[in-house]
Amino acid sequence: MVGRLLRNELLSAYTTWGVGGVADQLYLPVTINDLARFMRALHPREPLLWIGRGSNLLVRSGGVRGTVVALTTGVGGIEQLTGGAVRAEAGASLSLLASFFRRTGAVGLDFLAGIPGSVGGGLAMNAGAFGGEIWDLVTEVEVMNRRGDIIHRSVDEYQIGYRSVRRRQAEGGDEWFVAATFNGRGGEAAAGSGAGRLQQLQQRNSSQPMALHSCGSVFRNPDGDFAGRLIEESGLKGYCIGAACVSGKHANFITHGGDATAAEIEALIDHVANAVEESHGVRLQREVRIVGEAVREDG
Ligand SMILES: Cc1cc2nc3c(=O)[nH]c(=O)nc-3n(C[C@H](O)[C@H](O)[C@H](O)COP(=O)(O)OP(=O)(O)OC[C@H]3O[C@@H](n4cnc5c(N)ncnc54)[C@H](O)[C@@H]3O)c2cc1C
């Protein structure tokens, strides 16, 4: 099976903020083998960006030069292995992985249910909520390099922190997640607060602006504090630049109804960081990743 290669594809359709210019080319692989074949055929120095559901990504309006690999439709298998382990491919949605866990009697990933990302994006970000983090249950990952080789890596090979994951020995070039194996029995400790899945989803619905375009929390929580609290105390709830606004429901969300530009969102991110630093002396660090060119350089 062969995936689809799209030229000059608008990335706004691939992000939850719904903004962003075109990628020179975008590949939608269907299987890991198909993806490996595509990677092998690329020029070794082709600029490359892998994305999942674009739920933690601000793409600037000038778009992305080179190739974007989007694991949005394919590479999404989930299977139960012997001994209760679960293997999920990077394109599977986090919500689907959470429900697969429940269906098969595995425990510990309920907290992923309301996070609108992919397994690959979740691994890259160490997605988490309600006291749990995805890497708490990972036993092994499969990564792909530019040559399309698949390498199995153990958890020990990574330095894992709050919304951050880094390979300890980063030599050998870029690589991306194509699958992970999860311990289906190790979840009790990782489940953290122990709140049930429905309760967690209700909590999300009541505290987050789910009906508007957003990217979830824009900033990481600083040690011992909450970015949302600092933003709210800086008087920024409801503050807008153009059509991009600091959510009145959750101050760490920047939302819009469909008409904001990437530049407005980015200007608001900078404004919030500066205002919080001025009022509280804390420089908030972005959780959201910003990619692409502000204006397309070739005009
Ligand atoms: C309403 C809402 C609520 C949210 N709530 C939460 C929450 O509770 N907790 C939380 O942690 N996050 C939350 N998020 C943020 C987001 O969903 C997570 O960060 C998610 O893990 C991102 O996954 P993605 O597939 O969308 O990644 P993308 O946004 O597509 O990519 C994010 C980063 O990961 C990289 N990446 C993507 N796929 C791969 C891959 N296969 N290999 C290597 N790198 C890759 C990208 O290059 C990029 O740097 C929320 C977002 C929204 C919109």
The ligand as an SDF file (V2000), in Angstrom:
LIG
                    3D

 53 58  0  0  0  0  0  0  0  0999 V2000
   -8.1210   20.9050   23.6130 C   0  0  0  0  0  0  0  0  0  0  0  0
   -6.7250   20.3940   23.8610 C   0  0  0  0  0  0  0  0  0  0  0  0
   -6.4210   19.7970   25.0720 C   0  0  0  0  0  0  0  0  0  0  0  0
   -5.1200   19.3200   25.3250 C   0  0  0  0  0  0  0  0  0  0  0  0
   -4.8630   18.7330   26.5190 N   0  0  0  0  0  0  0  0  0  0  0  0
   -3.6310   18.2400   26.7610 C   0  0  0  0  0  0  0  0  0  0  0  0
   -3.3390   17.5840   28.0080 C   0  0  0  0  0  0  0  0  0  0  0  0
   -4.1750   17.4340   28.8840 O   0  0  0  0  0  0  0  0  0  0  0  0
   -2.0820   17.1140   28.1860 N   0  0  0  0  0  0  0  0  0  0  0  0
   -1.1110   17.2190   27.2410 C   0  0  0  0  0  0  0  0  0  0  0  0
    0.0190   16.7470   27.4640 O   0  0  0  0  0  0  0  0  0  0  0  0
   -1.3610   17.8530   26.0630 N   0  0  0  0  0  0  0  0  0  0  0  0
   -2.5830   18.3520   25.7950 C   0  0  0  0  0  0  0  0  0  0  0  0
   -2.8310   18.9740   24.6020 N   0  0  0  0  0  0  0  0  0  0  0  0
   -1.7300   19.1880   23.6360 C   0  0  0  0  0  0  0  0  0  0  0  0
   -1.5320   18.0580   22.6090 C   0  0  0  0  0  0  0  0  0  0  0  0
   -2.7370   17.3710   22.3320 O   0  0  0  0  0  0  0  0  0  0  0  0
   -0.4420   17.0700   23.0490 C   0  0  0  0  0  0  0  0  0  0  0  0
    0.8010   17.7100   23.2090 O   0  0  0  0  0  0  0  0  0  0  0  0
   -0.2740   15.9170   22.0500 C   0  0  0  0  0  0  0  0  0  0  0  0
    0.6050   14.9630   22.6080 O   0  0  0  0  0  0  0  0  0  0  0  0
    0.3100   16.3840   20.7180 C   0  0  0  0  0  0  0  0  0  0  0  0
    0.1520   15.3180   19.7890 O   0  0  0  0  0  0  0  0  0  0  0  0
    0.0260   15.6210   18.2280 P   0  0  0  0  0  0  0  0  0  0  0  0
   -0.0550   14.3120   17.5360 O   0  0  0  0  0  0  0  0  0  0  0  0
   -1.0620   16.5770   17.9590 O   0  0  0  0  0  0  0  0  0  0  0  0
    1.4500   16.2930   17.9660 O   0  0  0  0  0  0  0  0  0  0  0  0
    1.7640   17.5120   16.9870 P   0  0  0  0  0  0  0  0  0  0  0  0
    1.1370   18.7550   17.4980 O   0  0  0  0  0  0  0  0  0  0  0  0
    1.4620   17.1240   15.5880 O   0  0  0  0  0  0  0  0  0  0  0  0
    3.3370   17.6200   17.1950 O   0  0  0  0  0  0  0  0  0  0  0  0
    3.8570   18.0410   18.4380 C   0  0  0  0  0  0  0  0  0  0  0  0
    5.3910   17.8520   18.4050 C   0  0  0  0  0  0  0  0  0  0  0  0
    5.6870   16.4740   18.3290 O   0  0  0  0  0  0  0  0  0  0  0  0
    6.4730   16.1930   17.1710 C   0  0  0  0  0  0  0  0  0  0  0  0
    6.0320   14.8990   16.6430 N   0  0  0  0  0  0  0  0  0  0  0  0
    4.7870   14.5790   16.2300 C   0  0  0  0  0  0  0  0  0  0  0  0
    4.7390   13.2950   15.8260 N   0  0  0  0  0  0  0  0  0  0  0  0
    6.0020   12.8030   16.0130 C   0  0  0  0  0  0  0  0  0  0  0  0
    6.5930   11.5130   15.7980 C   0  0  0  0  0  0  0  0  0  0  0  0
    5.8980   10.4810   15.3060 N   0  0  0  0  0  0  0  0  0  0  0  0
    7.9090   11.3560   16.1140 N   0  0  0  0  0  0  0  0  0  0  0  0
    8.6270   12.3880   16.6160 C   0  0  0  0  0  0  0  0  0  0  0  0
    8.1340   13.6340   16.8200 N   0  0  0  0  0  0  0  0  0  0  0  0
    6.8230   13.8230   16.5330 C   0  0  0  0  0  0  0  0  0  0  0  0
    6.1970   17.3370   16.2110 C   0  0  0  0  0  0  0  0  0  0  0  0
    7.2610   17.5220   15.2890 O   0  0  0  0  0  0  0  0  0  0  0  0
    6.0340   18.5000   17.1750 C   0  0  0  0  0  0  0  0  0  0  0  0
    7.2940   19.0020   17.5530 O   0  0  0  0  0  0  0  0  0  0  0  0
   -4.1210   19.4460   24.3260 C   0  0  0  0  0  0  0  0  0  0  0  0
   -4.4350   20.0560   23.1040 C   0  0  0  0  0  0  0  0  0  0  0  0
   -5.7250   20.5160   22.8570 C   0  0  0  0  0  0  0  0  0  0  0  0
   -6.0380   21.1330   21.5200 C   0  0  0  0  0  0  0  0  0  0  0  0
  1  2  1  0
  2  3  1  0
  2 52  2  0
  3  4  2  0
  4  5  1  0
  4 50  1  0
  5  6  2  0
  6  7  1  0
  6 13  1  0
  7  8  2  0
  7  9  1  0
  9 10  1  0
 10 11  2  0
 10 12  1  0
 12 13  2  0
 13 14  1  0
 14 15  1  0
 14 50  1  0
 15 16  1  0
 16 17  1  0
 16 18  1  0
 18 19  1  0
 18 20  1  0
 20 21  1  0
 20 22  1  0
 22 23  1  0
 23 24  1  0
 24 25  2  0
 24 26  1  0
 24 27  1  0
 27 28  1  0
 28 29  2  0
 28 30  1  0
 28 31  1  0
 31 32  1  0
 32 33  1  0
 33 34  1  0
 33 48  1  0
 34 35  1  0
 35 36  1  0
 35 46  1  0
 36 37  1  0
 36 45  1  0
 37 38  2  0
 38 39  1  0
 39 40  1  0
 39 45  2  0
 40 41  1  0
 40 42  2  0
 42 43  1  0
 43 44  2  0
 44 45  1  0
 46 47  1  0
 46 48  1  0
 48 49  1  0
 50 51  2  0
 51 52  1  0
 52 53  1  0
M  END
$$$$
